[in-house]
Amino acid sequence: MSPPEILVDARGHRCPVPTLRLRRALERAPAGASVRLLADDPLARIDVPHFVTGTDWVLLAQETEGEVLSFLVGRSAGDSAA
């Protein structure tokens, strides 16, 4: 069974709202979960990686489809904390 993926859809919101919603989801995420953030504010391309750098989480994937940015965030391999 693969770990759960939590979806945070922040399309239509401007920064810092997408990053704030991501932070809230990460704080509530169960052990082993990853969080996928969808955003359409171009500043999220800068804000989200910068935010993740200062946490115990890592940016696992970043994709763009049209105007929608997708960020997949999870725990680093050496971090077992929830």
Secondary structure, DSSP 8 states (H G I E B T S, - for coil): ----EEEEE-TT--TTHHHHHHHHHHHH--TT-EEEEEE--TTHHHHHHHHHHTSSEEEEEEEEETTEEEEEEEE-TT----
